[in-house]
Amino acid sequence: MKEGLRERKKRQTRQRISEAALGLFVARGFDRVTIAEVAAAAEVSVNTLYNYFEAKEDLVLPPHEASPQRLAEIVRTRQPGESAARAVLGRLREELRQHDRKVGLSPGFGPVFEMMLAAPTLTARLEELGRQMTDALAAVLAEETGAAPQDQMPRVVAGQIGWFHSLVYSEVGRRLVAGEKPAAIAEALLDVLDIVEGTLSTRALDYATRQN
């Protein structure tokens, strides 16, 4: 569907606000910048800013990008014959090869990641997001496999998937801060995912394989 004028203007305004916010946060620190200063830099009113971003943390981790449903959606849309863990491994490999911003391999993300680590409210949001992703994935696995309430396997597998998913993000950030290039980071993380796949048990790797 072709983007209408109204939708394009909204997208452009959202992008302008986001870029202004990240520029200020990286330059001065997340906690030292006010919403009013972000609004002024983006040339919008504070009320307009809040129409696009409900909280200050959303300026860095917008819900439509940092979604608690990310892992659950990857698993829901996996192909027949594909397990939950292999679906997530495959998606991460694809995103790394494409230097996708979804795994942080976008230009200039290193300073953003460094800024995030220095802001307690943002690190808390990241930790909570990880828990929400794991919980949502565990619920999908339990539903699809028909697991009994006392069966811990869905949560165990979801926890393992959540762990290697978080590992990719933390390693990308650490390497970007250290000055490594995106191509080198992607290559290194692809090797890490091969190691992860080799160390997971067959039971975990094949759990919740889609039949049709």
C-alpha positions in Angstrom: 0.0 0.0 0.0 1.3 3.4 -1.0 2.2 5.7 1.9 -0.2 8.7 2.0 0.9 12.3 2.6 -0.4 12.3 6.2 1.4 9.1 7.0 4.6 10.3 5.4 4.5 13.5 7.4 4.0 11.6 10.6 6.9 9.3 9.8 9.1 12.2 9.0 8.2 14.0 12.3 8.8 10.9 14.3 12.2 10.4 12.6 13.1 14.1 13.2 12.3 13.8 16.9 14.2 10.5 17.3 17.3 11.9 15.5 17.3 15.1 17.6 16.9 13.1 20.8 19.7 10.6 20.0 22.0 13.5 19.1 21.4 15.2 22.4 21.6 12.0 24.4 24.9 10.9 22.9 26.4 14.4 23.3 25.3 15.1 26.8 24.0 11.9 28.4 20.5 10.6 28.6 19.8 11.8 32.1 21.1 15.4 31.4 18.7 16.1 28.6 15.1 17.2 29.1 12.0 16.4 27.0 11.7 20.2 26.4 15.2 20.4 25.0 14.5 17.5 22.7 11.2 19.1 21.5 13.1 22.4 20.9 15.8 20.7 18.9 13.2 18.9 16.8 11.2 22.1 16.4 8.0 20.6 17.8 6.0 21.3 20.9 6.3 19.1 24.0 2.7 18.0 23.5 3.5 16.9 19.9 6.5 15.0 21.1 4.4 13.1 23.6 1.9 12.2 20.9 4.7 10.2 19.2 6.7 9.0 22.3 4.9 8.4 25.5 8.0 8.2 27.7 11.5 9.6 27.5 12.9 6.0 27.2 10.8 5.5 24.1 12.9 8.0 22.3 15.8 5.5 22.5 13.8 2.2 22.6 10.6 2.9 20.7 8.0 0.1 21.3 7.4 -0.5 17.6 11.0 -1.4 17.2 12.0 -2.8 20.6 9.0 -5.1 20.8 8.4 -7.7 23.6 6.9 -9.9 20.9 10.0 -10.1 18.7 11.0 -13.7 19.6 7.4 -14.8 19.8 6.7 -13.4 16.3 9.8 -15.1 14.8 8.6 -18.4 16.2 5.0 -17.9 15.1 6.1 -17.3 11.5 8.6 -20.1 11.2 8.5 -22.5 8.3 7.2 -26.1 8.4 10.0 -28.4 9.6 11.6 -25.6 11.5 12.0 -25.6 15.3 11.7 -22.6 17.6 15.5 -22.3 18.3 16.5 -22.8 14.6 14.0 -20.2 13.5 15.6 -17.6 15.8 19.1 -18.7 14.9 18.2 -18.3 11.3 16.7 -14.9 11.7 19.7 -13.6 13.7 22.1 -14.9 11.0 20.1 -13.2 8.3 20.1 -9.9 10.2 23.8 -10.1 10.9 24.6 -10.8 7.2 22.5 -7.8 6.2 24.0 -5.6 8.9 20.5 -4.9 10.0 19.7 -2.2 12.5 17.5 -4.7 14.4 20.8 -6.2 15.8 22.4 -2.8 16.2 24.6 -3.0 13.1 23.6 0.5 11.9 26.1 3.4 11.4 26.8 5.3 14.6 25.2 2.8 16.9 28.4 2.4 19.0 28.0 5.8 20.8 24.3 5.2 21.2 25.0 1.9 22.9 27.6 3.5 25.2 25.1 6.1 26.1 22.5 3.5 26.9 24.8 1.6 29.2 25.4 4.8 31.2 21.7 5.4 31.8 20.2 3.2 34.6 16.6 3.7 33.4 17.6 2.5 29.9 19.5 -0.5 31.1 16.6 -1.4 33.3 14.3 -1.1 30.3 16.5 -3.4 28.3 16.5 -6.0 31.1 12.7 -5.8 31.4 12.4 -6.1 27.6 14.5 -9.3 27.6 12.3 -10.8 30.3 9.1 -9.8 28.4 10.5 -11.4 25.2 11.2 -14.7 27.1 7.8 -14.7 28.8 6.0 -14.1 25.5 8.0 -16.8 23.8 7.4 -19.3 26.6 3.7 -18.7 26.3 3.8 -19.4 22.5 5.8 -22.6 23.0 3.5 -23.8 25.7 0.4 -23.2 23.6 1.8 -24.7 20.4 3.1 -27.9 22.1 0.1 -28.3 24.4 2.4 -28.4 27.4 0.8 -29.0 30.8 1.0 -26.1 33.3 3.6 -28.0 35.3 5.8 -28.7 32.3 8.9 -26.5 32.5 10.2 -27.3 29.0 8.7 -24.3 27.2 10.2 -21.9 29.7 13.6 -23.6 29.7 13.8 -23.5 25.9 12.5 -19.9 25.8 15.2 -19.0 28.4 17.9 -20.6 26.2 16.7 -18.8 23.1 16.4 -15.5 25.1 20.0 -16.0 26.3 21.6 -16.3 22.9 19.4 -13.6 21.5 20.7 -11.2 24.2 24.2 -12.4 23.7 24.2 -11.2 20.1 23.0 -7.7 21.1 25.5 -7.4 24.0 28.4 -8.6 21.8 27.5 -6.3 18.9 27.4 -3.3 21.3 30.6 -4.2 23.1 32.5 -4.6 19.8 31.1 -1.4 18.3 32.2 0.5 21.4 35.6 -1.1 21.0 35.8 0.3 17.4 35.3 -2.8 15.4 33.7 -2.5 11.9 30.2 -3.9 11.3 31.4 -6.4 8.7 34.0 -7.8 11.2 31.4 -7.9 14.0 28.9 -9.7 11.8 31.5 -12.3 10.8 32.5 -12.9 14.5 28.9 -13.1 15.7 28.0 -15.6 12.9 30.8 -17.8 14.4 29.4 -17.3 17.8 25.9 -18.5 16.7 27.6 -21.6 15.1 29.1 -22.3 18.6 25.8 -21.7 20.3 24.0 -24.1 17.9 26.7 -26.7 18.5 26.4 -26.5 22.3 22.6 -26.6 22.5 21.2 -30.0 23.1 19.3 -31.8 20.3 16.2 -31.7 22.5 16.3 -27.9 22.8 17.3 -27.4 19.1 14.4 -29.6 17.9 11.8 -28.5 20.4 8.5 -27.2 18.9 9.3 -28.2 15.3 6.5 -27.0 13.1 4.7 -30.0 11.5 2.7 -28.2 8.9 
